Amino acid sequence: MGARVVVTVTLALAMLDLDAYAGPNCEGEARALRAHLTREASRADTWTSLWALGFAAAAVGQIVLADAEANPFGEFDAAYRGQLYVGAIKASLGLGSKLVVPLRIRVPPRVPDPDLDQCEDARRLRKALATAADKERKSILLTIIGGTAVNLGGSIWLWIRHDFKTAATSFLVGAPVGPISALTQPRGSMRLHKKQRIEWVAGLGWIGGSF
């Protein structure tokens, strides 16, 4: 009977919104969450800026090489020119993604009068943590899936226009970019939010077992 109560209460309350739960130490929780989100916001801005600059440099560099008809690795021909232009387009799309949908972590302002509700600040920060975790998760998917799709599309065009070797070279050069970008992206909010959900559900399960 007790085990069934634990399972029932845990599963039922796990379906509720985590943001509605208020921990017993609201002041300490709010302080920790604000510090985490502030650090994560700074990391996200740095990651976005560095990758935007990297994509911009890659686009400009490949256009310059195509205009100068220079190939640092061998003979310059029409296939290599096409590869450079495709690479510049892919880099430009990567730059555009960082400018149009940058990874931005929002840190809510402090509650004007915390004495009215000592847990309001913690609730707002908990909600911001969930939003940040969702943004990081979506950014990883967009980076990997979007990057792979653009890289594959450019390679198919090179295959049709030139040859398979040129297409394969372009794909292999561009393939690591998406995963590397995703691996270097801040993911702290995802991990912390997942950890809190596990602790929260486990705690509710323990409470259910006490009835």
N, C-alpha and C positions, 0 to 999 in steps of 0.2 A: 504493500500500500504506500509506504513512504517513498519507495523508488518511483512509483508512478506519479506521485505528487511532485517530486523533483523534476521529472521529465516534462510533465504537463506545464508546470509553472515556468520552467526554463524556456520551453519552446514557445509558449504563448507570449511571454514578455520579450523574447528575442525578436519577435516580429514588430515590436514597437520601435519608434524612432529613438535612437540613442541620444539625440539632442534633448529629449524631454527628461532624461535622467539627471538628477542633481546629486553630486557626491557630497559626503559629509563635510569635507574640508574645502569649501568653495574658494576661500582666499588663496590657499596654497595651490589648488588646481588652476585657478585663473593665472596666477603668477607663472607657473610652469608652462601653461599653454601659450601665454603671450610671448614668453622667451623663445619657445620653440618656433612659433609662427614668424616671429621677427627674424630669426636666423634663417628659416626656410625661405622667406620672402627675399632676403638678400642673396641667397644661393641661386634662387630661381632667376633673379634679375641678371646675375653674373653669367649664368649658363646661357640664357637667352641672348645676351649681348655678345658673348664670345662666339657663339655659333653663327649669329647674324654677320659678324665681322668676317668669320671664316668663309661663309658662303659668298659674301661680297667679294672677298679677295680671290676666291676660286673662279668666280664668274668673270671678273676683270682680267685675271691672268690668262684664262683660256681665250678670251676675245683678243687680247694683245698678241698671243702666240699665233692665232689664226690670221690676224691682220699682217703680222710680220712674216708669215709663212715660215715659221721656225718650228722644228721638231727636235727637242733636246735628246731624244732617244733614237733617232734614226732619220730616215728620209721623209720629207714632207710631201704628201700627196693629197688627192681629193678625199680619200677615205679618212685620213688623219684630220683634215680640215672639218669634215662632217662630225668626227668624234669630238673635236674641240667645241664646235657649236652646240652639239647636244649636251656636252658637259656644262657649258656655260648656261644653257637653259635650265638644266637640272639644278645647278647652284642658285640660279635666280629664283626658281620656285622654292628652294629651301630657305632663301633669304626672305621671300614673301611670306612664307608660313610663320617665320619668327616675328615679322612685323605685323601681320594681320591677326594671328592667334598666338600671341606670346604667352609663356607660362608666367602668370602673375598670381602671387599669393597675397590675399588681403588680410590685414590685421585689424580687427574691429577697434574703434576708439573705446576708451575706458568709459564705463558707466558714469554719468555726471554725478549722481548721488548714490553711491553703493550702499548707504545705510537704509535706503528704501527697500532694497532686495539684495542681500549680500551674495546671492548665487546668480544674479542676473548676468554679471560679467562673465562668470564661468560658463553659463549657458550659451552666451553669444560666441565665446571663444571655442566652445565645443562644436558649435554649428560651423564656425569658420574652419576648424580642423577637418570636419567631414567634407566641406566644399573643396579645401585644398587637396585632400586625398583623392577626390574625384577628378580634379583638374590634372593632377600628376598621372593618374591612371589613364585618362583620355589622351594626355600628351604623349605618353609612351606608345599607345596604340596608333595615334596619328603619325608619329615619327617613323615607326617601323613599317606600318601598312602603306602610308602615303609615299614614303621614300622608296619602298620596293616597287610600288605601282609605277611611279615616275621613271625609275631606273629601267624597269622592264619595258615600258612604252618607248623610251628612247632607244633601247637596244633593238627592239623589233623594227623601228624605223631605219636604223643603220643597217640591219640585215637586209631589209627590202631594198634600200637605196644603194648599198655597197656589197658587203659580204659578211659571212658568219663570223669570221675571225675578228673583224672590226667590232661587230655587235657584242661578241663574247668579251673582248677586251674592255669595252665600255662598261658592260654589266659588272665584270669582276672588279673594276676600279671603283665603281659606285656602290656596289653591294654592301661593303662594311660601314658605310657612312651612317645609315639609319640605325643599326644596332649600336654602334659606338656612341652616337648622339643620345640614344635612349639610356644606355648604361651610365653615361656621365650626368644624366639628368637628376636633380634632387628627388628623392623618394622617401624622405623622412616622414612626411605627413601620412603617406600610405601605410608605413610600418607602424607608426604610433596609433593611428586610428584603428588598424586591425588589432593591435595589442589591447587597446582599451575595450573594444567590442568583446574580445575573448574574456577579458577580466570581468567585464560587466555581466555577461551571460553566465559565467561561472559563479559569480557572486549571487545572482538571482536564483540560480539553481540551488545554492547552499541555503538561501533563505527559504525557498520552497520546501526543502527537506526538513526544516525545523517545525513545520506545521503538523 
